Amino acid sequence: MHVLQADPARNCYLLALVNARGSADISGPSGTLYGVFDEFGPIAAYWLGGSVVAVDATPETNRPIATLLNARGRWSTSFIGDASWVLDLTDQLNWGEARGVRPAQPLLVCERDPDVFAHPGVRLGVAADFAPVFAASVEMFTEEVGFSPIEHGQREYRARVRSLLDHRSTLLVMSERGPDGGPIREWPAAGSWQQVVFKADLGIRSASAVQVQGVWTHPDFRGRGIASAAMVAVSAHTMQHVAPTVSLYANSYNAPALRVYEKAGYVQRGTFATVMY
C-alpha cells in the first residue's frame, strides 16, 4: 500500500481498488491483481480486468505478464498507465491490431493556483439530470475515443452514467440559454430545453486521490473560458469533499484541452499511454 501512496496520482486506479476491497488480495469477476516477484519479494503488480493497470512495471516484469496475457487470449480491455510499460507490454502481445492507441497522454495534477476564478454555476449532477448528461457523455466519449460507447447497445453505458450521478461523481454546468442569450440548441439531448454546457466525472476515487474523467464542453460554448473556470470549481470541490490529490490525463495533441487544464492549475507529472482492445 505504501508504494501506491507514494504517488497517488499515478496509482489512483489501484488505490481505489485496494480501498474498496480493504486488501491487496484482489480477485473476482471484474479482474485479478497479479504480483511479479524476485527472490526478495514483490517488485510489481498488475490488475487484469476491464482495464489493465500496473504499479512499478518495467520491461523485465512485463515479460511474464505478456506470457500470461498471450495464453489467456484477447478480451475487451484497455491498457492504461505510464507510457513506458504500456507500450512495451502491448508490443509483446499476439492479440492482433489494437482498436485504438494513444501513445502520449500527459498526466496532469492540480498543484498550483489557477489563472482564473471558479465558475459559480458548477453543481453536482442528480438523477433528474440523467437524460442530458447521458447524451453529453455519449458525445464526449465518441469525440475523445473515436467510436460510440453505445454502438453495441446502451445498457452498460447508461448504467455507468447513472452510477456516477447516484454516487455524486458528476459535476455540471447546465443552461437553457445559448452563448448568444437565446434558447439553447436542443443538442445533444434532443427535445430538452436544458443542455449540459460543461461536465466532468470523478471517475476513479480513493481516499488519497481522484482521477477526473469525461470532461466535456458543449461545442457552442468552447473558447469562452467556461471550461477552465469550471475545472477550477471541480478541483476545489474534489479537494474539499473527496481527496487531496486531483489528477487527469489528456491526449498530447489536444492543445485546447491542455490549455484549459493549465489555466485551471494543472501541472504535468508524467506521460500516460492508452491502448484499447
C-alpha positions in Angstrom: 0.0 0.0 0.0 2.8 2.4 0.8 4.1 2.0 -2.8 0.7 3.2 -4.1 0.5 6.1 -1.6 3.9 7.4 -2.7 2.4 8.6 -6.0 -1.4 8.7 -5.6 -2.0 10.5 -8.9 -0.2 7.8 -10.9 -1.6 4.9 -8.9 -5.2 6.2 -8.4 -6.9 3.2 -10.1 -5.1 0.6 -7.9 -5.6 2.8 -4.8 -9.3 2.8 -5.5 -9.4 -1.0 -5.9 -7.5 -1.6 -2.6 -9.6 0.9 -0.7 -12.8 -0.7 -1.9 -11.7 -4.2 -1.1 -9.6 -3.4 2.0 -6.8 -5.7 0.8 -4.3 -6.1 -2.0 -5.5 -9.7 -2.3 -8.0 -9.0 -5.1 -9.6 -11.5 -7.4 -13.1 -11.7 -8.7 -15.4 -11.4 -11.7 -14.2 -7.9 -12.5 -10.5 -8.9 -12.6 -7.5 -10.1 -10.7 -4.4 -8.4 -9.2 -1.2 -10.3 -10.1 2.2 -9.8 -8.5 5.6 -10.2 -10.0 8.3 -11.4 -7.6 12.0 -11.7 -7.3 14.0 -13.5 -4.6 13.3 -10.7 -2.2 9.6 -10.3 -2.6 7.1 -8.4 -4.8 8.5 -6.0 -7.4 5.5 -5.1 -9.5 1.7 -5.6 -9.6 -0.8 -5.7 -12.5 -4.5 -5.5 -12.4 -6.0 -7.5 -15.3 -9.7 -6.7 -15.9 -11.8 -4.3 -17.9 -8.6 -2.2 -17.7 -5.0 -3.3 -17.3 -3.1 -1.1 -14.9 0.2 -1.6 -13.1 2.5 -0.3 -10.4 6.3 -0.4 -10.7 6.1 -2.2 -14.0 9.3 -2.5 -16.1 10.2 -4.3 -19.3 11.5 -7.1 -17.1 8.3 -7.5 -15.1 6.2 -7.1 -18.3 7.6 -10.4 -19.8 5.8 -12.9 -17.5 2.6 -10.8 -17.7 2.8 -10.8 -21.5 3.2 -14.6 -21.4 0.1 -14.8 -19.2 -1.9 -12.5 -21.4 -1.0 -14.3 -24.6 -2.0 -17.6 -23.1 -5.3 -16.1 -21.9 -6.1 -14.5 -25.2 -7.6 -11.2 -26.2 -10.6 -9.6 -24.5 -12.2 -6.2 -24.5 -9.9 -4.1 -22.3 -7.7 -1.0 -22.2 -4.1 -0.8 -21.0 -3.7 2.5 -19.2 -0.6 3.9 -17.3 2.9 5.1 -17.8 3.7 5.1 -21.5 7.0 3.2 -20.9 5.4 0.0 -19.6 2.1 0.2 -21.6 3.7 0.4 -25.0 6.3 -2.2 -24.1 3.8 -4.7 -22.8 1.3 -4.3 -25.7 4.1 -4.6 -28.2 4.7 -8.2 -26.8 1.1 -9.3 -27.3 -0.2 -11.6 -30.0 -3.7 -10.1 -29.8 -3.7 -8.5 -33.3 -4.3 -4.9 -34.1 -5.4 -2.7 -31.2 -8.7 -0.8 -31.6 -7.0 2.4 -30.6 -3.7 3.7 -29.4 -3.0 6.9 -27.6 0.8 6.9 -27.1 1.3 10.2 -25.3 -1.1 11.5 -22.7 0.2 14.0 -20.2 -0.6 13.0 -16.6 -1.7 16.3 -15.0 -2.1 17.1 -11.3 -3.8 20.1 -9.8 -0.8 21.6 -7.9 -0.8 25.4 -8.3 -3.1 28.4 -8.0 -5.3 28.7 -11.1 -5.2 31.6 -13.5 -9.0 32.1 -13.4 -11.8 32.2 -10.8 -14.0 29.2 -10.2 -17.2 29.0 -12.3 -20.1 29.8 -9.9 -22.6 27.6 -11.8 -20.9 24.2 -11.3 -23.0 21.8 -9.3 -23.3 18.1 -8.6 -25.5 16.3 -11.0 -28.6 14.5 -9.7 -30.7 11.7 -11.0 -33.1 14.1 -12.8 -30.2 15.2 -15.0 -29.8 11.8 -16.5 -31.1 12.4 -20.0 -29.0 15.4 -20.9 -26.0 14.0 -19.0 -26.2 10.7 -20.9 -26.4 12.5 -24.3 -23.4 14.7 -23.4 -21.5 11.7 -22.1 -22.0 9.8 -25.4 -20.8 12.8 -27.4 -17.8 13.2 -25.1 -16.8 9.5 -25.4 -17.3 9.4 -29.2 -15.3 12.6 -29.7 -12.4 11.5 -27.4 -12.1 7.8 -28.3 -13.3 7.7 -31.9 -16.2 5.3 -31.6 -19.5 5.4 -29.8 -19.9 3.7 -26.4 -23.4 2.6 -27.4 -22.7 1.1 -30.8 -23.4 -2.4 -29.4 -26.2 -1.3 -27.1 -26.9 1.3 -24.4 -27.4 -0.7 -21.2 -23.9 -0.7 -19.9 -23.1 2.9 -20.7 -26.4 4.0 -19.3 -25.7 2.2 -16.1 -22.2 3.8 -15.9 -23.6 7.3 -16.3 -26.4 6.6 -13.8 -23.9 5.2 -11.3 -21.8 8.3 -11.4 -24.8 10.5 -10.8 -26.0 8.3 -7.9 -22.6 8.5 -6.3 -22.3 12.3 -6.6 -19.5 11.9 -9.0 -20.6 14.1 -11.9 -20.3 17.9 -11.8 -22.1 20.0 -14.3 -22.9 23.4 -15.7 -26.4 23.4 -17.2 -28.1 26.1 -19.2 -31.3 26.8 -21.1 -29.6 29.7 -22.9 -27.1 29.6 -25.7 -24.0 31.7 -25.8 -25.9 34.4 -27.6 -28.5 34.6 -24.9 -31.3 32.9 -26.9 -32.7 29.5 -26.3 -30.0 26.8 -26.3 -29.7 24.5 -29.3 -31.6 21.2 -28.5 -28.4 19.1 -28.8 -27.0 16.7 -27.8 -30.2 15.9 -25.8 -32.9 16.1 -28.4 -36.1 17.8 -27.2 -34.5 19.1 -24.0 -34.9 22.7 -23.1 -31.8 22.4 -20.9 -28.4 21.2 -22.1 -25.1 20.3 -20.5 -22.7 23.2 -21.1 -19.9 21.5 -19.2 -19.4 18.2 -17.4 -16.7 16.3 -15.6 -16.8 13.0 -13.7 -14.9 11.9 -10.6 -14.2 8.7 -12.5 -11.8 7.0 -10.1 -12.0 7.8 -6.4 -9.9 6.8 -3.4 -9.2 8.5 0.0 -5.9 9.8 -1.4 -6.6 10.7 -5.0 -9.3 11.3 -7.6 -8.9 10.9 -11.4 -11.2 13.3 -13.3 -12.6 11.8 -16.4 -15.3 12.6 -19.0 -14.5 16.3 -19.3 -16.7 17.8 -22.0 -17.7 21.3 -23.0 -20.6 21.9 -25.4 -19.1 22.9 -28.8 -21.3 26.1 -28.9 -19.6 27.3 -25.7 -15.9 26.5 -26.4 -13.3 29.2 -26.5 -15.2 31.3 -23.9 -13.2 30.4 -20.8 -16.0 28.3 -19.3 -14.0 25.0 -19.2 -11.1 26.5 -17.3 -13.3 28.2 -14.7 -15.4 25.1 -14.4 -12.4 22.9 -13.8 -11.2 25.2 -11.0 -14.6 24.6 -9.4 -14.4 20.8 -9.9 -10.9 20.7 -8.4 -11.9 22.8 -5.4 -15.0 20.6 -4.7 -13.0 17.4 -5.1 -10.1 18.5 -2.8 -12.6 19.8 -0.1 -15.0 16.8 -0.2 -13.3 13.8 -1.6 -9.5 13.6 -1.7 -6.5 15.9 -1.6 -5.0 14.9 -4.9 -6.8 15.6 -8.2 -5.4 14.4 -11.4 -6.4 13.6 -15.0 -4.7 12.7 -18.3 -5.3 14.1 -21.8 -4.1 13.4 -25.3 -1.0 15.3 -26.2 -2.5 16.5 -29.5 -5.4 18.1 -27.7 -3.8 21.6 -27.3 -7.1 23.4 -26.4 -7.8 20.9 -23.6 -4.2 21.2 -22.3 -4.5 25.0 -22.2 -7.8 24.6 -20.2 -6.1 22.5 -17.6 -3.0 24.7 -17.4 -5.2 27.7 -16.7 -7.0 25.7 -14.0 -3.8 25.0 -12.1 -2.8 21.6 -13.5 0.9 20.6 -13.9 2.3 17.7 -15.9 3.8 15.0 -13.7 4.2 12.1 -16.2 3.1 10.7 -19.5 0.5 8.0 -19.8 -0.5 5.9 -22.8 -3.7 4.0 -23.6 -4.0 1.0 -25.8 -7.6 -0.2 -26.4 -8.5 -3.7 -27.5 
